[in-house]
Amino acid sequence: MLNNKGLYVITGGPGTGKTSLIEELEKDGLKTVKEVARDIIKEQQLQGGDALPWKDTGLYTKIMLERSVDSYLAHAKEEGVLFFDRGNT
């Protein structure tokens, strides 16, 4: 049973069902925060950028950390239960 307030992180490797679980929680009316990695990869591919996990891991990791912190700070004071989707890349 969940508390009435709290931040929960759904984490795991690629293809383990994190995003599917987050989508189901969202359908059930719970608050969720999507993983930033997919957005970074899409942006970098569209821009022809190097900040990709298979191209420049250091730059990708730096951007991912910055965006993850920004995402957390943007949602940390929300009321109730909040689920974050986070992958291990």
Backbone bond lengths (Angstrom), bond angles and torsions (degrees), N, CA, C in turn:
res aa  C-N    CA-C-N  psi(-1)  N-CA   C-N-CA  omega(-1)  CA-C   N-CA-C  phi
1 M - - - 1.460 - - 1.527 108.97 -
2 L 1.322 116.07 139.57 1.458 121.37 -178.24 1.522 111.03 -89.33
3 N 1.330 114.96 150.71 1.457 119.87 170.81 1.516 108.46 -69.24
4 N 1.328 117.47 166.81 1.461 121.50 176.69 1.514 111.74 -75.96
5 K 1.311 117.14 -10.77 1.455 121.37 -179.86 1.515 108.71 -145.37
6 G 1.308 116.18 141.33 1.454 118.60 175.91 1.505 112.35 157.24
7 L 1.310 114.09 159.27 1.453 122.08 176.98 1.524 107.08 -109.20
8 Y 1.314 116.40 129.82 1.454 121.91 -179.86 1.521 108.79 -123.65
9 V 1.312 116.50 137.98 1.456 121.52 -179.64 1.524 108.32 -111.94
10 I 1.334 115.54 123.76 1.454 121.80 174.38 1.526 105.70 -96.64
11 T 1.320 117.16 116.53 1.456 120.24 -174.29 1.521 111.12 -133.08
12 G 1.307 115.60 159.41 1.458 121.06 178.81 1.509 110.14 160.45
13 G 1.290 115.84 175.64 1.450 122.11 -177.98 1.520 112.57 -73.44
14 P 1.328 116.34 171.79 1.463 121.01 178.67 1.530 111.18 -59.99
15 G 1.324 115.43 138.33 1.458 120.75 175.22 1.513 115.87 77.79
16 T 1.322 118.17 13.54 1.467 119.83 -177.72 1.521 113.32 -92.11
17 G 1.347 118.16 -3.53 1.458 120.88 175.92 1.513 116.22 101.01
18 K 1.332 117.43 11.67 1.469 120.40 -179.81 1.520 111.92 -58.32
19 T 1.327 115.72 -51.49 1.460 120.10 -176.99 1.523 110.85 -65.81
20 S 1.317 117.77 -38.17 1.469 120.96 176.83 1.520 110.49 -61.63
21 L 1.323 116.95 -42.97 1.464 120.90 178.05 1.523 110.31 -63.83
22 I 1.323 117.66 -45.81 1.468 122.10 178.78 1.529 109.97 -58.19
23 E 1.324 117.55 -43.47 1.470 121.21 179.69 1.523 111.41 -63.21
24 E 1.320 117.78 -38.72 1.469 121.42 178.01 1.528 110.79 -68.40
25 L 1.319 117.00 -40.77 1.475 120.47 177.24 1.524 110.02 -61.33
26 E 1.333 115.95 -40.98 1.465 121.38 178.94 1.533 110.65 -64.17
27 K 1.332 116.49 -41.58 1.471 120.56 177.39 1.522 111.60 -61.03
28 D 1.339 115.61 -31.46 1.462 120.65 178.57 1.525 112.77 -80.85
29 G 1.340 116.41 4.54 1.453 120.78 175.96 1.517 115.05 89.73
30 L 1.323 117.68 8.11 1.457 120.29 178.53 1.526 109.90 -86.06
31 K 1.328 116.04 153.86 1.462 121.25 -179.46 1.523 109.60 -81.67
32 T 1.325 115.83 132.49 1.458 121.15 -179.42 1.524 110.54 -134.58
33 V 1.328 114.97 159.02 1.462 122.18 176.19 1.520 107.00 -129.32
34 K 1.309 116.15 123.13 1.460 121.63 -178.13 1.531 111.20 -72.45
35 E 1.311 115.39 155.20 1.457 123.19 177.31 1.532 110.09 -67.89
36 V 1.331 117.13 140.90 1.468 120.92 -178.59 1.524 112.81 -82.76
37 A 1.315 118.00 -18.43 1.467 121.42 -174.09 1.521 112.39 -58.66
38 R 1.318 117.30 -44.03 1.466 120.39 -178.16 1.527 111.42 -61.50
39 D 1.327 115.87 -41.13 1.467 119.70 178.95 1.526 111.15 -64.31
40 I 1.317 116.55 -41.74 1.468 120.47 179.97 1.525 109.89 -62.58
41 I 1.319 116.48 -46.37 1.463 120.32 -179.28 1.519 110.72 -62.27
42 K 1.332 117.42 -44.81 1.470 120.34 178.65 1.527 111.16 -60.71
43 E 1.331 116.08 -46.50 1.470 120.76 179.94 1.523 111.14 -60.16
44 Q 1.326 116.44 -46.65 1.457 120.56 -177.83 1.526 111.51 -64.36
45 Q 1.311 116.75 -39.34 1.463 119.68 178.93 1.526 110.98 -67.02
46 L 1.327 117.26 -40.85 1.466 120.52 178.62 1.528 111.74 -65.44
47 Q 1.335 116.91 -35.79 1.464 121.80 -178.01 1.526 112.72 -87.09
48 G 1.320 116.59 -8.22 1.462 119.57 -173.35 1.517 111.32 70.54
49 G 1.337 115.97 28.47 1.462 121.62 -176.70 1.513 113.75 -78.15
50 D 1.322 114.87 168.33 1.468 121.80 -178.65 1.526 113.24 -99.84
51 A 1.333 118.29 -9.55 1.468 121.36 -175.64 1.529 110.19 -78.53
52 L 1.317 114.68 67.96 1.456 122.56 179.48 1.526 108.02 -125.81
53 P 1.329 117.95 145.57 1.469 119.24 -175.88 1.529 113.66 -60.22
54 W 1.318 117.81 -26.29 1.466 121.40 -179.53 1.532 112.89 -96.32
55 K 1.341 116.40 -1.25 1.463 119.59 -177.54 1.529 111.65 -115.68
56 D 1.327 117.32 -58.35 1.472 122.55 178.06 1.524 107.59 -134.48
57 T 1.321 114.90 85.79 1.460 121.23 -174.72 1.527 112.34 -58.24
58 G 1.320 116.93 -39.70 1.461 120.75 -178.99 1.515 112.26 -63.16
59 L 1.313 117.37 -46.60 1.461 121.74 179.79 1.526 110.58 -66.84
60 Y 1.323 116.50 -43.11 1.467 121.12 177.26 1.531 110.25 -58.80
61 T 1.332 116.82 -46.17 1.462 121.43 -179.11 1.526 111.05 -62.91
62 K 1.317 116.99 -40.89 1.473 121.48 178.61 1.526 110.97 -61.05
63 I 1.330 116.72 -48.38 1.469 120.62 -179.87 1.522 110.48 -65.85
64 M 1.327 116.39 -40.84 1.466 120.48 179.92 1.533 110.86 -62.18
65 L 1.323 117.21 -43.30 1.467 120.70 178.98 1.526 110.37 -63.08
66 E 1.330 117.05 -46.40 1.470 120.65 179.83 1.533 110.73 -59.43
67 R 1.317 116.78 -46.86 1.465 120.54 -178.34 1.526 111.63 -68.19
68 S 1.324 116.90 -35.88 1.465 120.51 178.80 1.525 110.74 -65.80
69 V 1.315 116.76 -42.55 1.472 120.89 177.79 1.532 109.56 -64.18
70 D 1.330 116.98 -45.00 1.467 120.87 178.44 1.530 110.68 -59.47
71 S 1.324 116.79 -42.71 1.460 121.61 179.43 1.525 110.61 -62.73
72 Y 1.323 116.11 -45.61 1.462 120.38 178.34 1.527 110.93 -60.24
73 L 1.321 117.08 -49.29 1.464 120.80 -178.24 1.531 111.96 -62.51
74 A 1.317 116.67 -34.35 1.460 120.73 179.53 1.526 112.27 -68.78
75 H 1.330 117.14 -22.73 1.461 120.08 -175.12 1.534 114.48 -116.81
76 A 1.311 118.47 -11.30 1.467 122.63 -169.92 1.531 114.19 -59.49
77 K 1.312 118.33 -29.38 1.461 120.04 -175.89 1.529 112.96 -95.85
78 E 1.329 116.24 6.60 1.459 119.14 178.92 1.529 109.66 -66.43
79 E 1.300 115.02 148.14 1.462 120.99 178.46 1.521 110.07 -79.54
80 G 1.297 116.46 152.28 1.451 121.90 174.86 1.518 112.92 84.05
81 V 1.317 113.98 -163.74 1.458 122.15 -177.71 1.524 109.24 -88.95
82 L 1.324 116.32 139.59 1.452 121.91 -179.31 1.527 108.75 -138.13
83 F 1.334 116.55 129.71 1.459 122.56 -179.44 1.526 109.93 -107.60
84 F 1.329 116.25 127.31 1.460 122.45 177.42 1.517 109.26 -104.44
85 D 1.333 116.86 134.20 1.467 123.55 175.42 1.527 106.99 -92.42
86 R 1.315 117.18 117.19 1.465 121.05 -179.31 1.516 109.97 -136.29
87 G 1.311 116.09 128.91 1.458 120.91 178.91 1.500 112.34 -101.12
88 N 1.297 114.85 163.17 1.469 121.30 173.65 1.514 107.32 -102.06
89 T 1.340 116.57 100.49 1.463 119.22 179.96 1.501 110.10 -111.47
